[in-house]
Amino acid sequence: MYKRELQRRYKDYLIVVAPSASKANVVRGFAPNQAIAMTIHSHVFNGLYKKVDYKQSDQSYTQRAGIRDVIGLRGGAFLKNRKILLLDDVMTSGETIKTCLELIKKEKPQKIEILILSMKEKYLVNLGIIKQARSI
């Protein structure tokens, strides 16, 4: 159900995937965001990359801002005047998405939408979407 709706809604978009740690991709045998994107559309751009092996989950919440020095963009000219769907599977601090968005905007795409599959409640509270995180 969701798959068909995403395919319909983003049929004219280029999906740009947030990068994941290359060592983790080797261990898994695939890049999760790319695999997810391919279920929606075959037009997937993998130009965002990590310059060094850096895993956000190994960083403290405040250290995660350092991702802006880790993510780069190759082939960015391909994004000019395109409709972009920026895809990430998980968002905790928002720093990866923010960095990817800044890099993409420099290439002057026609439009950018963001799809995030999972977020921590803490981040939803920080954004003002929910009032208080539930305790378990």
C-alpha positions as CSV (number, residue, x, y, z in Angstrom):
1,M,0.0,0.0,0.0
2,Y,2.6,2.5,1.0
3,K,5.0,1.4,-1.7
4,R,2.5,2.1,-4.5
5,E,1.7,5.5,-3.0
6,L,5.4,6.5,-2.7
7,Q,6.0,5.2,-6.3
8,R,3.0,7.3,-7.6
9,R,3.9,10.4,-5.6
10,Y,7.6,10.5,-6.5
11,K,7.6,9.1,-10.0
12,D,9.1,12.3,-11.4
13,Y,11.7,12.6,-8.6
14,L,15.3,11.7,-8.3
15,I,15.8,9.9,-5.0
16,V,19.0,11.1,-3.3
17,V,20.0,8.7,-0.4
18,A,21.7,9.8,2.7
19,P,25.1,8.0,3.0
20,S,25.8,5.2,5.5
21,A,29.1,4.0,6.9
22,S,30.9,2.1,4.1
23,K,32.4,-0.5,6.5
24,A,28.9,-1.3,7.8
25,N,27.6,-1.6,4.3
26,V,30.4,-4.2,3.5
27,V,29.5,-6.1,6.7
28,R,25.8,-6.1,5.8
29,G,26.4,-6.7,2.1
30,F,24.2,-3.7,1.0
31,A,23.6,0.0,1.6
32,P,20.2,0.2,3.4
33,N,19.1,3.6,2.1
34,Q,19.9,2.6,-1.5
35,A,18.0,-0.7,-1.1
36,I,15.0,1.2,0.3
37,A,15.1,3.8,-2.5
38,M,15.2,1.1,-5.2
39,T,11.9,-0.2,-3.9
40,I,10.3,3.2,-4.7
41,H,12.1,4.2,-7.9
42,S,15.0,3.2,-10.1
43,H,16.2,6.7,-10.4
44,V,18.6,6.8,-7.4
45,F,21.5,9.1,-6.9
46,N,24.3,7.9,-4.6
47,G,26.5,11.1,-4.9
48,L,26.4,11.8,-1.2
49,Y,29.2,10.0,0.6
50,K,31.2,9.9,3.8
51,K,34.8,11.0,3.4
52,V,35.8,8.9,6.3
53,D,34.3,5.9,8.1
54,Y,32.1,7.7,10.6
55,K,29.1,6.2,12.3
56,Q,26.6,8.6,13.9
57,S,25.4,6.1,16.5
58,D,29.0,6.0,17.9
59,Q,28.8,9.7,18.6
60,S,27.2,11.6,21.5
61,Y,24.1,13.7,20.6
62,T,26.2,16.9,20.7
63,Q,29.1,15.4,18.7
64,R,26.8,14.5,15.8
65,A,27.1,18.0,14.4
66,G,30.6,16.9,13.3
67,I,28.9,15.1,10.4
68,R,29.0,18.3,8.4
69,D,32.8,17.8,7.9
70,V,32.3,14.1,7.0
71,I,29.7,14.1,4.2
72,G,30.6,15.2,0.7
73,L,28.9,15.3,-2.7
74,R,30.1,13.9,-6.0
75,G,28.4,14.7,-9.3
76,G,26.2,17.4,-7.8
77,A,25.6,19.1,-11.1
78,F,23.3,16.2,-11.9
79,L,20.8,17.6,-9.3
80,K,20.4,21.0,-11.0
81,N,16.7,21.7,-11.9
82,R,15.6,18.3,-10.7
83,K,12.9,17.3,-8.3
84,I,14.7,15.6,-5.4
85,L,13.5,13.2,-2.7
86,L,16.1,13.1,0.0
87,L,15.7,9.7,1.8
88,D,17.1,8.6,5.1
89,D,16.0,5.5,7.1
90,V,16.6,6.9,10.6
91,M,16.9,10.4,12.1
92,T,18.1,11.0,15.7
93,S,19.7,14.4,15.9
94,G,18.9,15.6,12.4
95,E,22.5,16.6,11.6
96,T,22.9,14.1,8.7
97,I,19.7,15.3,7.0
98,K,20.7,19.0,7.6
99,T,24.1,18.5,6.1
100,C,22.8,16.5,3.1
101,L,20.2,19.2,2.5
102,E,22.8,22.0,2.6
103,L,24.9,20.2,0.0
104,I,22.0,19.5,-2.3
105,K,20.6,23.1,-2.1
106,K,24.0,24.4,-3.5
107,E,23.2,22.5,-6.7
108,K,20.0,24.5,-7.2
109,P,17.4,21.7,-7.6
110,Q,13.9,22.6,-8.7
111,K,12.3,21.1,-5.5
112,I,13.4,19.1,-2.5
113,E,11.2,16.8,-0.4
114,I,12.5,14.7,2.5
115,L,11.4,11.2,3.5
116,I,12.6,9.8,6.8
117,L,11.3,6.4,7.9
118,S,12.0,6.5,11.6
119,M,12.7,9.2,14.2
120,K,13.4,9.3,17.9
121,E,10.6,10.8,19.9
122,K,13.1,13.1,21.5
123,Y,13.6,14.7,18.1
124,L,9.9,15.1,17.5
125,V,9.7,16.9,20.8
126,N,12.6,19.2,19.8
127,L,10.7,20.0,16.6
128,G,7.5,20.7,18.5
129,I,5.6,17.9,16.7
130,I,4.8,16.2,20.0
131,K,4.8,17.7,23.5
132,Q,6.6,15.0,25.5
133,A,8.4,11.8,24.9
134,R,6.7,8.7,26.3
135,S,8.6,6.8,28.9
136,I,8.7,3.0,28.6
